[in-house]
C-alpha cells in the first residue's frame, strides 16, 4: 500500500544523489567543516568547544547561552544561517549540495563572528 507516486519521486532523488556524487561531497565538505571547527576551538575556546559531527551535520558548544545567542546573531548578520540546539550548542544542517568551498566560506564567517563575540 502507499502512494506509488512517492516511489517515482524517491527514484529521482536517489538518482540525483548518485549522479552528483552528493554523498562523497558531503563527506569531504564535512571533513573540512569539522577540521575548521576544531581549529576555531583552539582560537576561541569560549565561543567554540566540543566540535563534533558526521558528514556536514556538525555542532559545537559555546560556554554560555548569551554567547551562543550573540554568535548566532553575528553569523546571521553576515549571511550564514545556523541553528541553536539545547542551551549552548550551535548546529549545521546544510543541504546535500553543500560543497567544500561553502564549508570554507562558513568557517570564514564563523571566525569573524567568534572574534567579535569573544
C-alpha positions, 0 to 999 in steps of 0.5 A, a space after each residue: 500500500 502507499 502512494 506509488 507516486 512517492 516511489 517515482 519521486 524517491 527514484 529521482 532523488 536517489 538518482 540525483 544523489 548518485 549522479 552528483 556524487 552528493 554523498 562523497 561531497 558531503 563527506 569531504 565538505 564535512 571533513 573540512 567543516 569539522 577540521 575548521 571547527 576544531 581549529 576555531 576551538 583552539 582560537 576561541 575556546 569560549 565561543 567554540 568547544 566540543 566540535 563534533 559531527 558526521 558528514 556536514 551535520 556538525 555542532 559545537 558548544 559555546 560556554 554560555 547561552 548569551 554567547 551562543 545567542 550573540 554568535 548566532 546573531 553575528 553569523 546571521 548578520 553576515 549571511 550564514 544561517 545556523 541553528 541553536 540546539 539545547 542551551 549552548 550548542 550551535 548546529 549545521 544542517 546544510 543541504 546535500 549540495 553543500 560543497 567544500 568551498 561553502 564549508 570554507 566560506 562558513 568557517 570564514 564567517 564563523 571566525 569573524 563572528 567568534 572574534 567579535 563575540 569573544 
